[in-house]
Amino acid sequence: MGYSQFLNMIPEAFLVLALILVFIADFIITNVKVKGSTLACLTLGLLAVVTAVSVIAEPSEAFGGMYVTTAAANVMKVILAAGTFIVVLMAQPWVESNAVNVKNEGEFYMLLISTLLGMFVMISSGHFLMFFLGLEMASVPMACLVALDKYKKKSAEAAAKYILTATFSSGIMLYGISMLYGATGHLYFDDFTAALSVANTQHLTLCIVGLVFFFSGLGFKISLVPFHFWTADTYEGAPTPVTGYLSVVSKGAAAFALCTILIKVFAPMIEYWEYILYIVIVLSITIANLFAIRQKELKRFMAYSSISQAGYIMLAVVGASQYGVAALSYYVLVYVAANLAVFSVINAVEHNNGGRTDIRAYDGFYSRNPKLAFLMTVALFSLAGIPPFAGMFSKFFVFMAAAQQGSTWAYAVVFIALVNTVVSLYYYLLIVKAMYIRQAENPLPTFSTDMGTKVALFLCTAGILLFGIFSCVYNWIFAATI
């Protein structure tokens, strides 16, 4: 094996370089004020480079086909890197809020880059063990990010719940992979697909059980029902920027990986996993919507919103087509913009209101902070799928991808998802009602946001307004899946 193979992993190689540079900068800079601005600017610059490199990267493979990247994978890497860029921008008030966070600033950026590296490896895997390695590279640093507010009880509790459930789900997934290996004798995706048709007749039961266990492990990462129990507690306890990162970037990477593996690797078993998918989608969207209505804490509210959104994302997989891959990637892109806009506002309010994240804190928000209230309304309407925002177009494409399957079951699932959009609009409007209609005895005072939050909100709002209008964005994603 020659080291030249690493040149075929350009996005990952630049992320490793970014990790090294941030580590060195954190180690040699001692002045706290200089360190903060330097690390933030260095991380943003490196993430911008990684995004640009991912755009121009060519499909390639390395290590005997264990690493295989495609144009569609490169598109998803661009989306993930751009989402991480926005998270770094919105995190600045939290990072600078107290001495503990300032001291851990270098750790925050290094852990963020480490999880992104793991996600890149995961979505470019051509081998089950490489995939599992990438998954763990993303999960372990993520648990550290959740626990970064180590002196806060809820943060420690959230990290404990996350790491315990992550460990259990990883074990379940590895057990499923071992069953699939026992049935086919292969771990390479291409060889596995070729052997699966023979295995289906010889070891059908073992293949089905292995598929269910593998799906369960990834279902945890995406927060699909019934693997969602960790989500609300972890989202509430984690630092708000980490919650935003967990809700979009981590979810998007896992959803894309599951989509490509089901469509390309488990295609011979579609008659088995499509019914599992129907049940999980309906449960995820419906149960999450019903639980979201009852929430009084905004981060827990967004946790159930993200579970519902995960169900919509997986609608794109139902059709088992390249069109579905494009619809999923586009949905994740729009979801990144809308959800991070909401979390940017939550982070700003939390920073300026004594750490409050309950919905009552937003009573009368429009009267004191009309711009932030308006931007949050736009983001919430996009999440609900209200035209003319990009969220409406993203939902339309996943509905079309599912309907292309053509079966009665697929149409029924799409109909249930359409009905649930009305429910989701209702609970998103609860926040809008609090901001515009309800009055508070002690409303949140007027405050100005920092430059990082302003840039993050500008980028997210531009995406919400423009991604649905400029068809070139979807055409670029669709062309990459052909």
Buried (B, 14 or more C-beta within 10 A) or exposed (E): EEEEBBEBBBBBBBBBBBBEBBBEBBEEBEEEEEBBEBBBEBBBEBBEBBBBBBBEBEBBBBBEBBBBBBBBBBBBBBBBBBBBBBBBBBBBBBBBBEEEBBEBBBBBBBBBBBBBBBBBBBBBBBBBBBBBBBBBBBBBBBBBBBBBBEEBEBBBBBBBBBBEBBBBBBEBBBBBBBBBBEBBEBBBBBBBBEBBEEBBEEBEEBBBBBBBBBBBBBBBBBBBBEBBEBBBBBBBBBBBBBBBBBBBBBBBBBBBBBBBBBBBBBBBBBEBBBEBBBEBBBBBBBBBBBBBEEBEBBBBBBBBBBBBBBBBBBBBBBBBBBBBBBBBBBBBBBBBBBBBBBBBBBBBBBBBBEEBBBBEBBBBBBBBBEEBBBBBBBBBBBBBBBEEBBBBBBBBBBBBBBBBBEEEBBEEBBEBBEEBBEBBBEBBBBBBEBBBEBEBEEBBEEEEBBEBBBBBBEBBBEBBBEBBEEEEBBEBBBEBBE
